Amino acid sequence: MAKLVHSMIRVLDEARSVEYYRKAFGLDVVDRIAFPDFTLVYLALAQGGFELELTINAGRTEPYNLGDGYGHLAVVVDDIDAEYARFGAEGLTVGKLVDFKNGDTPVARFFFATDPDGYRIEVIQMGGRFR
């Protein structure tokens, strides 16, 4: 039996990224492991579970090329309208709020946020298949 434990992204500025994920999603640092050439920072919610691993490569100054293979991370929230307003009030980069349908059948309500390194995070209204 497999269990997903984390997803990793490479970031340029540890403090900037840690602050973004704390402000945007309430993630806190749960572990930090420094190596000579890179640092791993693990972020999670207080109740634990799935983690986001930030990798900071020493001496890196150029933004990473995210390419066309990376899609997005996704999180669910209890109140998408309140979160959309909060992100705006916090000055976080967001796209439009979308009511996504397949024909007349609702699929999801969501918006995309973008972190300081350009990674996209889909913020989805909890419900249906998104629990």
WOLINSUL-V868694 format. One line per field, one symbol per residue. psi: psi as a letter, one per 20 degrees, with the letter a starting at -180 (. if undefined). A space follows every 50 residues. Layout:
psi=???
This chain:
psi=pqpphrqpqpqgoggggggghgggjjpqpiqpoprhirppppqrrhjabp qppppoppipipqqoiajhperrqqqqhnhgghggggghikqpqaqppnp qndjopgqprrpqprhjjppppoqpprcin.
